Structures are given as C-alpha cells and as structure tokens.
Amino acid sequence: MGSKIYVGGLPYSATEQQLSDLFTVHGAVESARVITAKFTGQWRGFGFVEMSSAEEAQKAISALNGTQMDGRALTVNEAKPQEPRSGGGASRGFGGKRW
C-alpha cells in the first residue's frame, strides 16, 4: 500500500497532471488529486498525492516541501487520516438550546 501526501499552497492553475508530474521525479505516483469544494466546485488550494512506497513519499516530502510552484510556496507533508465528521448538529432544533 502507498503513502499519502498532503500538498498545500497549490496555485489556482494547478492540475492533477501537473501535480503528478511534480512528484513522479521522486518515485512512482499512484494517484494525484486537486481538491475542490463538493457543492460549488471551487478550488480549495490543496491536494493529495499517493506514492507507491513510504520511502518514495519521504523522499518527495523532503525534496518538495517549501519549494515554489507558479510563485506559490508549497507545504508538503504526510497526510493525516481524515477525522470522522459529526451529523451536523441540528438535533435540538434552532440554536441547540432545550426549552
């Protein structure tokens, strides 16, 4: 199983292909994804890259963290597991106060 990498500070023009190409220099890329908002499709400024091994991921993190892509500094580090989301908090009606 591969290692997932968080990439922050992506320029608005960044594509998944460009992200993949940037990391391919440092090892085999299994996937590259630029994140957009679920409902609006608006660009979020970050993405994820999955590499085939932990060693390649560490090599890419070391080489690319703090570098520039189209004039923007990249933040590259190991991705943390996504935390479970709660159900939305509307269980008590308006304002969440019980009368």
N, CA, C and O atoms as a MOPAC input file, in Angstrom:
PM7 MOZYME 1SCF
protein

 N      0.83700 1    -1.18600 1     0.00000 1
 C      0.00000 1     0.00000 1     0.00000 1
 C      0.87600 1     1.24200 1     0.00000 1
 O      1.95300 1     1.24800 1     0.59700 1
 N      0.41900 1     2.28500 1    -0.66400 1
 C      1.20000 1     3.50100 1    -0.80700 1
 C      1.11200 1     4.42900 1     0.37900 1
 O      0.44900 1     4.13700 1     1.37400 1
 N      1.79100 1     5.55000 1     0.25700 1
 C      1.79400 1     6.56700 1     1.29100 1
 C      1.16900 1     7.83200 1     0.74300 1
 O      1.51800 1     8.28900 1    -0.34500 1
 N      0.23800 1     8.39900 1     1.50600 1
 C     -0.50000 1     9.57800 1     1.07100 1
 C      0.18600 1    10.84400 1     1.57000 1
 O      0.59900 1    10.93000 1     2.72600 1
 N      0.29900 1    11.82000 1     0.67900 1
 C      0.98100 1    13.07200 1     0.96600 1
 C      0.00900 1    14.22900 1     0.78200 1
 O     -0.73500 1    14.27700 1    -0.19800 1
 N      0.02100 1    15.16100 1     1.73100 1
 C     -0.75300 1    16.40600 1     1.63600 1
 C      0.11000 1    17.45100 1     0.94000 1
 O      1.29400 1    17.59200 1     1.24700 1
 N     -0.48600 1    18.18400 1    -0.00200 1
 C      0.22400 1    19.25700 1    -0.70200 1
 C     -0.62600 1    20.51700 1    -0.58700 1
 O     -1.69800 1    20.59500 1    -1.18700 1
 N     -0.16300 1    21.49700 1     0.17300 1
 C     -0.88000 1    22.75300 1     0.36000 1
 C     -0.19400 1    23.89000 1    -0.38200 1
 O      0.98000 1    23.79400 1    -0.74200 1
 N     -0.93700 1    24.96300 1    -0.60400 1
 C     -0.38800 1    26.14000 1    -1.27400 1
 C     -0.36400 1    26.01900 1    -2.78300 1
 O      0.39200 1    26.72600 1    -3.44900 1
 N     -1.17800 1    25.13700 1    -3.32800 1
 C     -1.19500 1    24.95300 1    -4.78500 1
 C     -1.72500 1    26.20400 1    -5.48500 1
 O     -2.65300 1    26.84200 1    -4.98800 1
 N     -1.15000 1    26.55600 1    -6.62400 1
 C     -1.67700 1    27.69000 1    -7.39200 1
 C     -3.03200 1    27.34800 1    -8.00300 1
 O     -3.35400 1    26.17800 1    -8.20800 1
 N     -3.81800 1    28.38100 1    -8.29200 1
 C     -5.15100 1    28.18500 1    -8.87400 1
 C     -5.10400 1    27.41800 1   -10.18900 1
 O     -6.06000 1    26.72500 1   -10.53900 1
 N     -4.01800 1    27.53600 1   -10.90500 1
 C     -3.90200 1    26.90400 1   -12.21900 1
 C     -3.47000 1    25.43700 1   -12.15200 1
 O     -3.40400 1    24.77100 1   -13.18400 1
 N     -3.17800 1    24.93000 1   -10.96300 1
 C     -2.64500 1    23.57000 1   -10.82700 1
 C     -3.64800 1    22.51900 1   -11.28600 1
 O     -4.83700 1    22.58900 1   -10.97300 1
 N     -3.14400 1    21.54700 1   -12.03200 1
 C     -3.96800 1    20.42500 1   -12.47800 1
 C     -3.44800 1    19.14700 1   -11.82700 1
 O     -2.33300 1    19.10600 1   -11.30700 1
 N     -4.26700 1    18.12100 1   -11.86500 1
 C     -3.84700 1    16.83800 1   -11.30800 1
 C     -2.65000 1    16.27700 1   -12.07400 1
 O     -1.78400 1    15.63400 1   -11.48200 1
 N     -2.59800 1    16.51400 1   -13.37100 1
 C     -1.47100 1    16.03800 1   -14.17100 1
 C     -0.17700 1    16.74600 1   -13.76100 1
 O      0.86800 1    16.10600 1   -13.64200 1
 N     -0.24200 1    18.06300 1   -13.54400 1
 C      0.94700 1    18.81100 1   -13.10800 1
 C      1.41800 1    18.32600 1   -11.74000 1
 O      2.61800 1    18.18700 1   -11.50200 1
 N      0.46500 1    18.07100 1   -10.84400 1
 C      0.80400 1    17.58000 1    -9.51300 1
 C      1.48300 1    16.21500 1    -9.61000 1
 O      2.48600 1    15.96700 1    -8.94000 1
 N      0.94300 1    15.34500 1   -10.43100 1
 C      1.53600 1    14.02800 1   -10.64000 1
 C      2.93900 1    14.14900 1   -11.21800 1
 O      3.86300 1    13.47900 1   -10.75700 1
 N      3.10300 1    15.00200 1   -12.22700 1
 C      4.41000 1    15.19300 1   -12.86000 1
 C      5.45200 1    15.70700 1   -11.86800 1
 O      6.61100 1    15.29700 1   -11.91900 1
 N      5.04500 1    16.60200 1   -10.96700 1
 C      5.94800 1    17.16300 1    -9.97000 1
 C      6.50400 1    16.07400 1    -9.05600 1
 O      7.67800 1    16.10300 1    -8.68800 1
 N      5.65200 1    15.11200 1    -8.69100 1
 C      6.06000 1    14.06100 1    -7.76000 1
 C      6.70300 1    12.86100 1    -8.43900 1
 O      7.45900 1    12.13100 1    -7.79700 1
 N      6.42400 1    12.63800 1    -9.71800 1
 C      6.96700 1    11.49200 1   -10.44300 1
 C      8.49600 1    11.49100 1   -10.45300 1
 O      9.11400 1    10.42800 1   -10.51500 1
 N      9.09100 1    12.64400 1   -10.39400 1
 C     10.55200 1    12.75900 1   -10.36100 1
 C     11.12800 1    12.03100 1    -9.14000 1
 O     12.27900 1    11.59500 1    -9.16100 1
 N     10.33200 1    11.90300 1    -8.08800 1
 C     10.81000 1    11.33800 1    -6.83100 1
 C     10.32900 1     9.91000 1    -6.57100 1
 O     10.66300 1     9.32500 1    -5.54000 1
 N      9.54700 1     9.34400 1    -7.49800 1
 C      9.08400 1     7.97700 1    -7.33100 1
 C      7.78600 1     7.73700 1    -8.08400 1
 O      7.28000 1     8.61800 1    -8.77800 1
 N      7.25800 1     6.53000 1    -7.93300 1
 C      6.03300 1     6.13300 1    -8.63800 1
 C      4.80500 1     6.74400 1    -7.96300 1
 O      4.56000 1     6.52800 1    -6.77600 1
 N      4.04000 1     7.50700 1    -8.74100 1
 C      2.81500 1     8.13300 1    -8.24100 1
 C      1.62900 1     7.22800 1    -8.57600 1
 O      1.40400 1     6.89300 1    -9.73900 1
 N      0.87700 1     6.83800 1    -7.55100 1
 C     -0.31700 1     6.03000 1    -7.76500 1
 C     -1.52200 1     6.89900 1    -8.09900 1
 O     -2.35700 1     6.52300 1    -8.92100 1
 N     -1.61100 1     8.07800 1    -7.45300 1
 C     -2.70300 1     8.99400 1    -7.75000 1
 C     -2.32600 1    10.40800 1    -7.32500 1
 O     -1.50300 1    10.60600 1    -6.43200 1
 N     -2.94200 1    11.38200 1    -7.98000 1
 C     -2.76700 1    12.79800 1    -7.63300 1
 C     -4.13100 1    13.45500 1    -7.76500 1
 O     -4.82400 1    13.27400 1    -8.76600 1
 N     -4.51000 1    14.21900 1    -6.74700 1
 C     -5.84800 1    14.81400 1    -6.74200 1
 C     -5.79500 1    16.24300 1    -6.22500 1
 O     -5.27200 1    16.49900 1    -5.14100 1
 N     -6.34200 1    17.17600 1    -7.00700 1
 C     -6.50200 1    18.56100 1    -6.58500 1
 C     -7.91500 1    18.65800 1    -6.00800 1
 O     -8.87700 1    18.23900 1    -6.65200 1
 N     -8.04300 1    19.20200 1    -4.81100 1
 C     -9.32500 1    19.20900 1    -4.10700 1
 C    -10.14600 1    20.45800 1    -4.44300 1
 O     -9.63700 1    21.57900 1    -4.45600 1
 N    -11.43400 1    20.22200 1    -4.71400 1
 C    -12.38200 1    21.30600 1    -4.94100 1
 C    -13.55100 1    21.13800 1    -3.97400 1
 O    -13.79000 1    20.04700 1    -3.45600 1
 N    -14.27700 1    22.23200 1    -3.73700 1
 C    -15.43100 1    22.18200 1    -2.84400 1
 C    -16.49900 1    21.26400 1    -3.42900 1
 O    -16.72600 1    21.25700 1    -4.63900 1
 N    -17.14500 1    20.50100 1    -2.57600 1
 C    -18.09900 1    19.48000 1    -3.00100 1
 C    -19.27000 1    20.05200 1    -3.80000 1
 O    -19.62500 1    19.50600 1    -4.84500 1
 N    -19.86500 1    21.12900 1    -3.33100 1
 C    -21.07400 1    21.63800 1    -3.97300 1
 C    -20.82000 1    22.73700 1    -4.99200 1
 O    -21.55000 1    22.84400 1    -5.97700 1
 N    -19.79100 1    23.56000 1    -4.77300 1
 C    -19.54200 1    24.68400 1    -5.68500 1
 C    -18.50100 1    24.37400 1    -6.74900 1
 O    -18.45400 1    25.04300 1    -7.78100 1
 N    -17.67300 1    23.37500 1    -6.51300 1
 C    -16.60000 1    23.06300 1    -7.44600 1
 C    -15.43900 1    24.03700 1    -7.36400 1
 O    -14.50800 1    23.96500 1    -8.16700 1
 N    -15.48600 1    24.95300 1    -6.39500 1
 C    -14.44100 1    25.96800 1    -6.24100 1
 C    -13.14800 1    25.32900 1    -5.74600 1
 O    -13.16300 1    24.44200 1    -4.89300 1
 N    -12.05400 1    25.78700 1    -6.28700 1
 C    -10.72000 1    25.30600 1    -5.95100 1
 C    -10.42900 1    25.54800 1    -4.48100 1
 O    -10.76400 1    26.61300 1    -3.96200 1
 N     -9.81100 1    24.58500 1    -3.79100 1
 C     -9.55300 1    24.69000 1    -2.35800 1
 C     -8.09300 1    25.00200 1    -2.01700 1
 O     -7.80000 1    25.33200 1    -0.86800 1
 N     -7.17400 1    24.90600 1    -2.97600 1
 C     -5.78200 1    25.27100 1    -2.71500 1
 C     -4.90200 1    24.16500 1    -2.17300 1
 O     -3.76500 1    24.41700 1    -1.77400 1
 N     -5.40900 1    22.94700 1    -2.15300 1
 C     -4.56900 1    21.84300 1    -1.69600 1
 C     -4.92900 1    20.57100 1    -2.45300 1
 O     -5.92300 1    20.51700 1    -3.17700 1
 N     -4.10900 1    19.56600 1    -2.27000 1
 C     -4.34600 1    18.30100 1    -2.93800 1
 C     -3.64900 1    17.17700 1    -2.20800 1
 O     -3.01200 1    17.38100 1    -1.17500 1
 N     -3.78200 1    15.98300 1    -2.76700 1
 C     -3.15600 1    14.80100 1    -2.19100 1
 C     -2.49000 1    13.99600 1    -3.29100 1
 O     -2.99400 1    13.89700 1    -4.41000 1
 N     -1.35400 1    13.42800 1    -2.94800 1
 C     -0.62700 1    12.53900 1    -3.85600 1
 C     -0.38700 1    11.24300 1    -3.10700 1
 O      0.01200 1    11.25200 1    -1.94300 1
 N     -0.63100 1    10.13700 1    -3.77600 1
 C     -0.33400 1     8.84100 1    -3.17500 1
 C      0.81100 1     8.21700 1    -3.95500 1
 O      0.75100 1     8.06900 1    -5.17600 1
 N      1.85900 1     7.85300 1    -3.21900 1
 C      3.03700 1     7.25200 1    -3.83300 1
 C      3.07900 1     5.77700 1    -3.47600 1
 O      2.46500 1     5.34800 1    -2.49900 1
 N      3.80600 1     5.00300 1    -4.27100 1
 C      3.77300 1     3.54600 1    -4.12500 1
 C      4.48600 1     3.02300 1    -2.89200 1
 O      4.21500 1     1.90200 1    -2.46100 1
 N      5.39800 1     3.80800 1    -2.30700 1
 C      6.08300 1     3.32800 1    -1.09800 1
 C      6.32600 1     4.48800 1    -0.13600 1
 O      6.35700 1     5.65300 1    -0.53100 1
 N      6.49600 1     4.13800 1     1.13100 1
 C      6.77600 1     5.13100 1     2.16200 1
 C      8.13000 1     5.80300 1     1.92600 1
 O      8.29800 1     6.98600 1     2.22200 1
 N      9.08200 1     5.05800 1     1.40100 1
 C     10.41300 1     5.61700 1     1.13800 1
 C     10.34400 1     6.69600 1     0.06100 1
 O     10.95100 1     7.75900 1     0.19200 1
 N      9.59500 1     6.41100 1    -1.00700 1
 C      9.44300 1     7.39500 1    -2.07900 1
 C      8.68200 1     8.62000 1    -1.58100 1
 O      8.99200 1     9.74900 1    -1.96200 1
 N      7.69600 1     8.39400 1    -0.73600 1
 C      6.92800 1     9.51000 1    -0.18300 1
 C      7.82900 1    10.41500 1     0.65800 1
 O      7.76800 1    11.63800 1     0.53500 1
 N      8.65600 1     9.82500 1     1.50200 1
 C      9.55900 1    10.61800 1     2.33500 1
 C     10.55900 1    11.39800 1     1.48300 1
 O     10.87500 1    12.54900 1     1.78100 1
 N     11.04800 1    10.76700 1     0.43200 1
 C     11.98100 1    11.42800 1    -0.48500 1
 C     11.31400 1    12.64400 1    -1.13400 1
 O     11.92000 1    13.71100 1    -1.23200 1
 N     10.07300 1    12.47800 1    -1.57200 1
 C      9.33800 1    13.57500 1    -2.21000 1
 C      9.05000 1    14.69300 1    -1.21300 1
 O      9.18800 1    15.86900 1    -1.54800 1
 N      8.65200 1    14.33800 1     0.00800 1
 C      8.36900 1    15.34400 1     1.04000 1
 C      9.61300 1    16.17300 1     1.31600 1
 O      9.55000 1    17.40200 1     1.35600 1
 N     10.74300 1    15.50200 1     1.50400 1
 C     11.99900 1    16.19300 1     1.78700 1
 C     12.41400 1    17.11600 1     0.64000 1
 O     12.90800 1    18.22000 1     0.86500 1
 N     12.20800 1    16.65000 1    -0.57900 1
 C     12.64900 1    17.41300 1    -1.74800 1
 C     11.71300 1    18.58300 1    -2.07500 1
 O     12.17500 1    19.62000 1    -2.55100 1
 N     10.40700 1    18.43300 1    -1.82900 1
 C      9.44700 1    19.42200 1    -2.33800 1
 C      8.88000 1    20.37800 1    -1.29500 1
 O      8.35900 1    21.43000 1    -1.66600 1
 N      8.95900 1    20.05700 1    -0.01300 1
 C      8.41200 1    20.95300 1     0.99900 1
 C      9.14500 1    22.29900 1     0.97800 1
 O     10.37000 1    22.35000 1     1.08500 1
 N      8.38800 1    23.37400 1     0.84000 1
 C      8.97300 1    24.71900 1     0.80300 1
 C      9.37700 1    25.19600 1    -0.57800 1
 O      9.78200 1    26.34800 1    -0.73700 1
 N      9.27600 1    24.33700 1    -1.58100 1
 C      9.61400 1    24.75900 1    -2.93900 1
 C      8.46400 1    25.57200 1    -3.53900 1
 O      7.38900 1    25.66000 1    -2.94600 1
 N      8.68900 1    26.15600 1    -4.69700 1
 C      7.71400 1    27.01600 1    -5.35500 1
 C      7.06800 1    26.31700 1    -6.54700 1
 O      7.72000 1    25.57600 1    -7.28400 1
 N      5.77000 1    26.56900 1    -6.71900 1
 C      5.04700 1    26.14000 1    -7.92300 1
 C      4.26500 1    27.35000 1    -8.39500 1
 O      3.35200 1    27.80600 1    -7.70600 1
 N      4.60900 1    27.87400 1    -9.55600 1
 C      3.96900 1    29.06600 1   -10.10900 1
 C      3.95200 1    30.21700 1    -9.10700 1
 O      2.94700 1    30.91600 1    -8.97600 1
 N      5.06900 1    30.41500 1    -8.39800 1
 C      5.20300 1    31.53400 1    -7.47300 1
 C      4.58300 1    31.32600 1    -6.10300 1
 O      4.57400 1    32.25300 1    -5.29300 1
 N      4.07000 1    30.15000 1    -5.82100 1
 C      3.46800 1    29.87300 1    -4.50600 1
 C      4.29000 1    28.81200 1    -3.77500 1
 O      4.68100 1    27.80100 1    -4.35900 1
 N      4.54700 1    29.06000 1    -2.48500 1
 C      5.30900 1    28.11200 1    -1.67400 1
 C      4.43400 1    26.90800 1    -1.32500 1
 O      3.30800 1    27.05800 1    -0.85100 1
 N      4.96300 1    25.73600 1    -1.56600 1
 C      4.22500 1    24.50200 1    -1.27800 1
 C      4.50700 1    24.00900 1     0.14100 1
 O      5.63500 1    24.08800 1     0.62800 1
 N      3.48400 1    23.50900 1     0.77900 1
 C      3.61300 1    22.80300 1     2.04000 1
 C      3.37100 1    21.33600 1     1.72100 1
 O      2.28000 1    20.95400 1     1.29800 1
 N      4.39000 1    20.52400 1     1.92600 1
 C      4.29700 1    19.11000 1     1.57300 1
 C      4.64000 1    18.28900 1     2.81300 1
 O      5.74100 1    18.39200 1     3.35600 1
 N      3.67200 1    17.46500 1     3.25700 1
 C      3.92800 1    16.60000 1     4.40200 1
 C      3.03600 1    15.36500 1     4.33800 1
 O      2.16400 1    15.24500 1     3.47700 1
 N      3.27900 1    14.45300 1     5.27100 1
 C      2.49000 1    13.22800 1     5.31300 1
 C      1.04300 1    13.58100 1     5.63700 1
 O      0.78100 1    14.35300 1     6.56000 1
 N      0.11800 1    13.02700 1     4.89300 1
 C     -1.29900 1    13.28600 1     5.11700 1
 C     -1.75400 1    12.58100 1     6.38500 1
 O     -1.37700 1    11.44200 1     6.65700 1
 N     -2.57200 1    13.28700 1     7.14800 1
 C     -3.15400 1    12.69300 1     8.34900 1
 C     -4.47200 1    12.03000 1     7.97200 1
 O     -5.13600 1    12.48100 1     7.03900 1
 N     -4.86600 1    10.97400 1     8.67200 1
 C     -6.14600 1    10.33100 1     8.37400 1
 C     -7.29300 1    11.32100 1     8.57300 1
 O     -7.26000 1    12.14000 1     9.49100 1
 N     -8.30400 1    11.24100 1     7.71100 1
 C     -9.45200 1    12.12600 1     7.81500 1
 C    -10.24500 1    11.78100 1     9.07100 1
 O    -10.55100 1    10.61800 1     9.33400 1
 N    -10.57200 1    12.82300 1     9.84400 1
 C    -11.34800 1    12.60200 1    11.06000 1
 C    -12.81200 1    12.39800 1    10.70700 1
 O    -13.32100 1    13.02400 1     9.77800 1
 N    -13.49500 1    11.52300 1    11.44300 1
 C    -14.92500 1    11.33100 1    11.16900 1
 C    -15.69300 1    12.61600 1    11.44200 1
 O    -15.40100 1    13.34500 1    12.38900 1
 N    -16.67600 1    12.87800 1    10.59800 1
 C    -17.47100 1    14.08200 1    10.75600 1
 C    -18.73300 1    13.76900 1    11.54300 1
 O    -19.28400 1    12.67100 1    11.46300 1
 N    -19.17700 1    14.76400 1    12.30800 1
 C    -20.40900 1    14.57300 1    13.07200 1
 C    -21.61000 1    14.76700 1    12.15300 1
 O    -21.46100 1    15.16400 1    10.99800 1
 N    -22.78600 1    14.48800 1    12.66800 1
 C    -24.00400 1    14.51200 1    11.86900 1
 C    -24.55800 1    15.87400 1    11.53200 1
 O    -25.61500 1    15.93400 1    10.90300 1
 N    -23.93400 1    16.96500 1    11.89800 1
 C    -24.40200 1    18.28400 1    11.50000 1
 C    -24.91000 1    19.14000 1    12.63500 1
 O    -25.03200 1    20.35300 1    12.46700 1
 N    -25.21100 1    18.56500 1    13.78100 1
 C    -25.53700 1    19.34500 1    14.95700 1
 C    -26.93000 1    19.94700 1    15.00100 1
 O    -27.16800 1    20.82700 1    15.82800 1
 N    -27.84800 1    19.53000 1    14.17300 1
 C    -29.18300 1    20.13100 1    14.16000 1
 C    -30.18700 1    19.30900 1    14.95200 1
 O    -31.39100 1    19.43400 1    14.73100 1
 N    -29.72700 1    18.48400 1    15.85600 1
 C    -30.62300 1    17.56100 1    16.54100 1
 C    -31.52700 1    18.21800 1    17.58600 1
 O    -32.53100 1    17.62300 1    17.97700 1
 N    -31.20600 1    19.41000 1    18.04000 1
 C    -32.01300 1    20.05900 1    19.07600 1
 C    -32.79200 1    21.25400 1    18.53800 1
 O    -33.24500 1    22.09000 1    19.32000 1
 N    -32.94800 1    21.34800 1    17.28700 1
 C    -33.71900 1    22.47400 1    16.73500 1
 C    -32.87800 1    23.72400 1    16.59800 1
 O    -31.65800 1    23.65300 1    16.45400 1
 N    -33.53200 1    24.86200 1    16.64300 1
 C    -32.86400 1    26.15200 1    16.43000 1
 C    -31.94800 1    26.47600 1    17.60900 1
 O    -32.37700 1    26.50100 1    18.76300 1
 N    -30.67700 1    26.72300 1    17.29000 1
 C    -29.73000 1    27.16400 1    18.30400 1
 C    -29.22800 1    26.09500 1    19.23800 1
 O    -28.30000 1    26.34900 1    20.00400 1
 N    -29.79800 1    24.91200 1    19.20900 1
 C    -29.31300 1    23.82600 1    20.03200 1
 C    -29.71200 1    23.92800 1    21.50200 1
 O    -29.19800 1    23.16400 1    22.31900 1
 N    -30.60600 1    24.83900 1    21.86700 1
 C    -30.99800 1    25.02600 1    23.26100 1
 C    -32.29200 1    24.27900 1    23.53600 1
 O    -33.20900 1    24.28800 1    22.71400 1
 N    -32.36300 1    23.64800 1    24.66300 1
 C    -33.58900 1    22.93600 1    25.04400 1
 C    -34.41000 1    23.80100 1    25.97700 1
 O    -33.89800 1    24.28700 1    26.98500 1
 N    -35.65500 1    23.99500 1    25.65900 1
 C    -36.52500 1    24.86600 1    26.47100 1
 C    -37.42000 1    24.08600 1    27.32800 1
 O    -38.21500 1    24.65800 1    28.07300 1

